[in-house]
């Protein structure tokens, strides 16, 4: 790059970084990941070092944060709140340590204090005579925004210090939102059609800078204190940073327990590596470790540069977010036929790995994030989590960007793609005729929690499919020893073990069998509930959609149903205007809650979800919407019910079930318990836990027998457990049951109880 080009690039970077600073510090809506900002910042530093005349007084390399907003009162920091220099590897940490030793003219090891670098908002807090009196943002380092009312709402921040000396104590800390609270907040924002935050840092910063502190109070913000500012007290202050943190903690201020003393630079590197390994397990976001010289006299001797102290450095973690370009979108087909959009990206190094593919989840997410093919996008990869596209950078969208469209035909088999109303995921309708579903369905069928056919791993299934030895699961039971020996990596013992596993799998439970069939949306627990409820394949086959779906709307009784019909018929008038056909479903719901006595918002939303227009609502009668009893299966809603009914309506699926039964698959009959005329069952209201090994029935069979008699079977012992059904070699569950004084039932007592009921 020529000198002229370098100067042009420096001016371009100054303009970019100024814009990014405003987005980050003022708008709380950064356009690029922190790691990319750091790259641009470091590039500008190098260019300004090469051409000093380019470093103007307002260069981003000389500034801290951004100017405070006019809507807040200004607060002058009596001691500036500076930024930190960065290190991006072990060599740079060692260079930092060497620079300090050179400046201090010593070869002795320097002790550091290590603190996780939280990704939040830096604030200053002033206590007078132990009482919290003022809090402010960092702002531009010299002047911040007065956010005292909002800081008072922080749940772990004491408003009165314990045992504080008289005088002024200023402390600095980081306000943050933990990961679970952030996810919960975004779900609420989405539900209320409000702004969804990009990351916890933006959520925390945005919450602290609201004019309405009652909203801030509703968000579970926390703070960790990491240093002091200007302190004027009639008491001797600690001589080290570590003792300062202890002093603050003794007064009740929250200090991060993960902080540690490191005796030298090697110990500091070890601490960094330990925290990096723990990063994903922490309940809050961090992007590195801050190392500070522990001795305060050495800090004073080392001093400051323009925007940062010489005695501290932020050692950054590998970036979890980076920017790249979205080249194309493919659609993968899963076991149940679900189509998942996958982003094809310009390769980018993120989260410690080169990433060229990332999930886009579903079409709803694509629309919500406004992503288009050709966009510059932010990609996130945290730990072992599958990389995902977080958002698009709309300001950098090219003119030829294209919308992402769901294919009408399956990309694997060409079958029609369907998307049920109210469901985010689209699905291929090809079933076992779709090669993608066939492979995944076979893997599911043989899995441990399904038919538990040990030895049939992914590589063997792939060979069986490639050689056309297997198409349907029932084909597995026709495999011969010779066919298995002809496969790669299958020897005599392996073939014998697979054949024995196939034979053993024929004795199963109805719940396992239903789970193995791979009915869309039906998991292990629901499969067991279906088995208990229906007792046989034939009964389940005969169930219609009307059987599963509750009649009417739960929460709407006879009186309320009649009032709704009268209201939408026009006899009830809104205070401002009559209910009209222009109303959206949401407006109809709100109007009904306001104008129908006794109608709750939840029931109103359910009603308009089923009848979303005024015209459709006016065509129903009270009987259609009032809640009525229904023999529903716990956990089976409308969408799952539709999948179950569709599955058992398929001629191909029924034929396959018949082939599997003819192959020898069977299960104990659990449909033989007669239900009393009043609808109750002998063990209704009882809860059991099963543990240990049994010589007679299997644990699945015991569970099915108990559930068929009305009992509930759970996996953990609690004070609500009726009894523990205990076989041989029982472990911790028996210990806990004894501690709680619960009834213990052995196998003989169980058989007696089942025979009597």
URNOR-V883229 format. One record per helix or strand of 3 or more residues. SS is the DSSP state (helix for helix, strand for strand). FROM is the first residue (numbers start at 1). LEN is the number of residues. If there is no record, write none. Layout:
BEGIN
SS;FROM;LEN
SS;FROM;LEN
END
This chain:
BEGIN
helix;3;23
helix;34;17
helix;52;3
helix;60;3
strand;74;3
strand;83;5
helix;90;15
strand;112;7
strand;121;8
strand;131;7
strand;143;4
helix;148;4
strand;167;10
helix;179;13
helix;200;9
helix;213;5
strand;222;12
helix;241;10
strand;260;3
helix;265;17
strand;286;8
helix;296;7
strand;308;9
strand;321;13
strand;338;13
strand;353;7
helix;363;7
strand;376;5
strand;388;5
helix;394;3
strand;416;3
strand;426;3
helix;431;3
helix;435;12
helix;458;9
helix;473;6
helix;481;5
helix;492;14
helix;510;7
helix;524;11
helix;537;6
helix;545;4
helix;558;14
helix;585;11
helix;601;10
helix;614;5
helix;622;4
helix;638;12
helix;651;12
strand;687;5
helix;699;10
strand;712;3
strand;723;4
helix;732;9
strand;743;3
helix;747;10
END
